[in-house]
Amino acid sequence: MPEEEQRDSKLKQLGRSVKEFLYGMAGHDMTRFALKTRGSMEHLFILITMGDLLGIPILPPYYSLRLLPYVVPQISTWKRRMLRERDLTDALA
């Protein structure tokens, strides 16, 4: 009986390893690209809605105020990201 449990445990571990290997081969790059795209879309959304904080009025204040409760948690990191100095190596990452 313990041999069967040990064999089942090894098979589950092998299956998990194969699954992680296939994910690393096929899905990891797509996941990283999707997260990077999502981050840039959020960055653009906050710029459009709260751009007047940096002196770039794009949307009328009414719409910005309507969206403010959804954006408040991200404003401090967004400001830091917008005002950070950038160089050539940032584009490569």
Secondary structure as GFF3:
##gff-version 3
##sequence-region A 1 93
A	DSSP	alpha_helix	2	22	.	.	.	ID=ss1
A	DSSP	pi_helix	23	27	.	.	.	ID=ss2
A	DSSP	alpha_helix	28	50	.	.	.	ID=ss3
A	DSSP	three_ten_helix	51	53	.	.	.	ID=ss4
A	DSSP	alpha_helix	61	83	.	.	.	ID=ss5
A	DSSP	alpha_helix	88	92	.	.	.	ID=ss6
###
